[in-house]
Amino acid sequence: MRTTRSKKTTPTLPPALKAIANSVIEATLPNGMQVRLLPSDAVPTCSYYTFFRVGARNERPGITGISHLFEHMMFNGAKKYGPGQFDRVLESNGGSSNAYTSNDVTVYYEDFMSEALEKVIDLESDRMRSLQVTPKMLESERQVVMEERRLRVDNEIGGLMDEELSSLIWKAHPYRWPVIGWMKDIENIKREDCLEYFRTYYAPNNATLYVSGDFDPKQAMALIKKYYKGIKPGPALPLVHDAEPEQKGERRAEVRHPAQAPSLMIAWRGPNGTDPDTLVLDVLQYALSVGQSSRLTRSLVFDQELAVGVSVDWTWRFDPGSFTVVLELKPDGDPKKAEAALYAELAKVAQHGLEPRELEKAKNNLAAHLLRELATNNGRAHALGTYELMLGDWRHGLALPIQYETITGEQVRAAAAKYLAPERRSVVTLVPLSEVAS
């Protein structure tokens, strides 16, 4: 096992973050698992994050939703700690756990008192080594996920619109299907599918472990080596090919569903997470939608009163993602009028850029958001792990406040003109069923 205190070339960091960078201890186990230790004695607690490089992006038709299904199954029994024991043991040691699945990654994490660190290492290594995928457990969790889909997608306006939008944005890429999966696929995923998926993607060579909090680094590294060293690496990961064709015109769809008011989801395909324009679009996102004085909120909600809410979602992804605007309208709102007003505001940015104060405010809010997340054990582990997976190195994440500060108004204007062009957009309109009946 190679263990080092970080010696890689570190980009210029804000002075307040140099101490965090200098404290990180990195190691790679012989089985390929990457380990990052972030010791801090501020409070006697720890956070334990395991990042797996697997999500909906790694699935295929027939097994869509299997990554999210595993998020549930990972809590239901392994060789040493059987069904129901993971949370029971963790909670008896003063801890709590959770997990999430995205298009690109699946993440498991625990928060607990420092003296429970060895027990958490034992729990996590047990399920990585020997998760029990029994027919009974698979069927139980299948039913849970199917009910979750009914609740969050089939009977939820936002979920319905988001699924429709994704199928417009992407024609070939796995991002086109939902993270939760299609219902028929969830119903028909087989135990053999799960066993193969687990061997391939839940192996140590596809995992990065972040431990943040009050612990002795030498002791923690020794325990990690002890519990994980016998876990064999998995096979080489199948490549995900981005065969998405160039979009050559606007795409539209309608969702007709019982609702009190119409709404709109409009998206433009953007770059991947490591593209320099990604950070420029971060600034644009904050300028357009974060805060009561943000451009779209001020114009569409307060000045023109065309919408009751505006949000912008721009999320880093391994492959080119989407820049999405959501407009929630009044019951008697006019979707065409609201849509035209949105495009008018975006055209102003593409032609003239942001006002200096808008640009400054967006940068300040971005930096503040990043720094707030680094204030806790959980936040540091999550932030640095996300930076490493998405940007290739956690150091680039710590350098973001300075990188955002260097972004110019001209860069934002150019990015808006490039990515938010009419021929690149996809539009989903919610038509309330009451309107259809009339």
N, C-alpha and C positions, 0 to 999 in steps of 0.2 A: 504493500500500500504506500502510495506517495502522499506525504503530508507536508504542506508548505503554508507559511503565512504569505499572503498575496505579494508577488513580486512582478506581476505583469505591468506593462506600461499603463499608467493610469491617466486618463484625460484630465484636463483641468477641472477641479471640483470646487464648489463653494467651500470656504473655510470651515463652516459648521459641519460639513459632511466628511471631512478628511479623517476624523477620528473613527467614523464608522468603517470607511474603506480600509484603514490601517488595522482594524480589529478582525477583519474577516480571515478565517483560516480555511484553506481549500485542500481537499484530498480526493483521490480517485481510488476506489477499492479494486482489487484484482478482477472482480467480476464486472467492472465497468461502471458501477454506481458512483455518481458524483456526490460529494459531501461538502457542505458549506456551513461552517460554525460561526455564529455571531454572538460572542459572549458579552454580557452586560450585567452588572450587579446592581442595577437601579432598584429592582424589586425581585423578590425570591420566586419568580415564576418563569415558565418557558413556553415557547410556541414551537411546534414541530410540524413542518410542511413537507409533504412528499409530492413532487411534481412528476407526472407521467406525460410523455410527449405522445398523447393519443387523444383523439376527439372525433367528432363526426366526420372530419376531413379524412380519416383513415378507414372509414366504412365503405360499404358497397351496397348496391341495391340487393335487397333480400335480408340484410342484417342492419339496416339503418336503425339507430337508437341503441345499439349494443354497448357503446361506450357509456352512455347514461345508465343503462341497465346495470353495468358493472359498478357504477357509483353506488348503487343500492346493495348489490350482492356482496361487496367488499366488507360490509358490516355484519354479515350473517354466518360467520363461522369458518374457522380454519382448523388445522390439525390439533394445536394445543388449546386454543380458546374457541370453544364450540359455539353453536347458534345462540345469539343473544348475549354472549359473554363480553364482547368487545366493549360496548358502551357500559355494561354493568361494572366491569373491572375498572375502566377508566373513571367513571363517576365515583366509585368507592375510593379512588385516590385523589378526589377533588378536581377531576378534569372534565372537559367537554370536547366534543368532536363535531366535525362537519365536513362537507365535501362539495365540489361543484364540477360540472362538465361543460366545456365550451366546444366550439368548432375545432379547436386546435389542441387543447390540453384537458387533462383530468387531474384534479388537485384534492388531496386529503390533508386535513390539519387538525391538530389538537392544541388546547391551551390547558396548562396544569401547573401545580406547585412543583418547584425544582426537584424535591426529593423523589418525585414519581418518574423521573427521566428514564431510568432503566426499565421500569414497567412499560412505558410507552414504546421504547425501542423494541422490547419483547413483543408487544402487541402488533406493532406495524410490521416487523420482520416476519412474524408468524403468518400473517395473511399474504405477504408477498411470496413467501416460500410455499405455502400449502393451502391456499383458499379451497374450500370444499364446495364445488359446484354440483350439488345433488339435484336430482329431478324435482324433489319437493321444494327445495330452496329456490330454484329457478322459476318454478310455476308461481310460488308465492310472490316473488319480486316482480314477475311479469304482470301479475294482476295489479300490484301497487302502481307500476309505471303506466299501465293502461288507464287506470283511474286518474292518475296525474295528467295524462294527455287530455282526457275528457274535460277535466276541470280547467286546465291552463291554456288549452288550444281550441278544442272542438266547441266549447261553450264560453270562450273568452275572446272578445273582439280583437284585442291586440295580438293574440296568438294567431288567430285566423288571418289577419292582415299581414303579419310578419311572414307566415308561411307562403302566402301568395306572392309577396314581394320578393322573397328569396328565389322563387321559381322563375321570376321575371329577370332578376339581375344575372343569374347564372344559368347557362344552358347545358354546360358540360361538367363544371367543377363540382366536387362533393359539397361545397357550401350551399348548393341548391336545396338540399334536403334538411329538415329540422334536426336540431340536436337531440330532441326527444324521440325522433324517429317517426316513420309512418306506422299507423295502427296495424296494418296487415303484417308488416315486418316484425313489429313487437310481438304479435300473436304467434308468429311462426319461427322465431329464433330457436335453434336447437341447442341442446347441451353440447354437442360436438362443436358447434360454432363457438360457443363460449370457451371451451377448453383450448381451442386453437388460438383464439383471440387473447386469452390470458397468457399463454406461453409466449406469444409474440410481443405483446405490448406492455405487460405488467412485469417484465423482467428487470433486473437491476441495471442492466446496460441501457435501459430506456427511462431511467429515473434519476432525479436530482433531489437530494435531501437538504433542507435548510433547518437548522436548529438555532433559535434565537432566545437569549435570556440568561439567567443566572445559573451557570454551571462551570465546572472545571473542564477546560478544553481537552486536556490530555485524557482525563477519565472518560469524557464523553466519546472521544474518538476511539478509545479502547473498547468501550461498550458497543459502539456501532460496528466495529470490526468483528467483535465476538459474535454478535447476533446475525449479521448479514453475510459473513464471509462464506458460509456454506451454500448460499443461494446461487444457482448456476445462471449464467447469462443466457439470454434468449437468442434466437436466430437474427440474421440481418433483417432490418425493417424493410417492408415493401415500399417502394418509392411512390409518392403521390404526384402524378403528372398533372400539370396545369394546362389542360387542353382547351381552356375557355376561349372561344372566338371573339374577335373584336365586335363590339356593339356598333351597329350602323344606323340606329334610329331609336326614337323614343318607344318605350313599351308600356302598355296600359292594361289594367285589369280592374274589375269591380268585385267587391265582396258584399253580398246582400244577406243581412242578418238582423235580428231584432235589436234595436238600439234607440236611444233617446235623441241622438244627434249624429250627423255625418262627421267623418274625419278623413284625413289623408296621410298616407305614408309615401314619401318620395325619396328615391335613393339614386346615387351616382356611384359607379364603381371607381375605387381609388387604388392607391399603391399598396404594396405589402409593408409589413411593420419595419423593415430595415431601410426602406427607401427614405432619402432625406426629406422628401415632400410630406412624409407622414407627420413629422413634427410641425411643419407649417400648417397642415390641416388640423392638428391639435389646437393651435392658436386660433384658427378660423372658427372651429367648433365653439370654443369658449367665448369668442367675441360675438357670435351669433345668438347664443342661447343661455349662457350662464349668468344668472342674476337678473333682477327686475329691470335693470337699465341696458341689458343686452339688446343688440340691434333688432332681432326678430321679435322679441317680446315687446319691446318698446313700440315698434311699428305696427305689428299685426294684432297684438292684444290690447294695448292701451290707446294708441293714436287712431287706428282705423277700426278697432273693435270687430275684426273679422274672425278672430279665434279666441278661445278661452285659455288655451295653453299651447306652447311651442317647445319642442325639445329637439336636440340634435344628437345623434349617436354616431361616433366615429371611434371604432375599436381596432387596435392593432391586431393583425392576423399574420399567419405564416405566408399566406398567398394574398394577392390583391383583394382587399375588403370593400366595404361600402360606406359611404357618407350618407346618412339617412336623416331626413327631417320629418317629424311627426307634427301634424296640425290637428288639434282638437277644436271642433267648431261648436257654435251654439246650436240648439235644436232647430232653429230656422236659418242656420248658416248656409251660405252659398259656396260650395266647394270650388266652383270655377273662379269665382271672384277671389277667394282666399289663395288659390293656387297662383293666379296671375299676380297678386300682390307679393307673394313669396318670390316669384321669379324676378319681379322688378327690384326687390331689395338685393337679391343675389347678383343681378346684373350691375347694380351700382358698385358692389364690391369688386366685381370682375373688371369694371372699367376704371374706377377711381380709387380702389383700395379702401382700407379702414381709416377712420379718423385717428390721429395720433393718440388721443385719450383712450379710444377703444382698444387699440393695439397694446398700449401700456397696461390697461386693466386686464386684458386676457392673459398676458404674460405673468402678471402678478398673481392672478388666480390659479394659474397652472402651477407656478412655483409653490404657492401656499398649499395646494392640494398634495403635492409630492412630499413636502416637508412634514405635513400633518401625519401622513401615513407612516413616516419613518420614526414617529414619536413613541411607538409601542413595540413590544416584542413581536406580536402578531403582524403588525403592519410592516416591520422591517423584513421579516421572513417572506411575507407575501410579495412585497414590492421587489426585493432583490431577486427572488426566484422568477417572478414574471419578467423582469428586465433581462435576466440571463436567457430564458427560453425565447423571448421575442426579439431581443436585440443582439443576442449572441454572447453577451458579457454583462454582468451586473454593474460593472464600472460605468458603462455608458448610461445606465439609468441614474446613477448618482450625479452624473455630469449634466443631466437634463436642464436644471434651472439656468445654468450658464448658456447652454445651447439655445434654449427658448429666448433668452435675452438678446441673442445675436440675430434673431429672425427679423427681417425688415418688412416694412409695409409693402414694398414692391414684390417680395416673395409671396406674401399672402395674396396680393392682387393676381399675380401670375398663376398661383395654384387654383384660385377660384375660377379664373378664366379657363384653365386647362381641364379641371376635373368636373366642374359644374355646368358643362355645356349641355344644351338641350338634347343633342343626339345621344348623350351618355345616360340619360335619366330613365328610371322606371317608376311608374306611378300606380298606386293602388288606392281606390276610393271606396270608402264604406258607404253603402246606400242603405239606410234604415229600411226595414221591411215595410214600415208604415208608409213610407214614401212610395214604394213600389206598388202597394195596394191602391194608393190614391191615383 
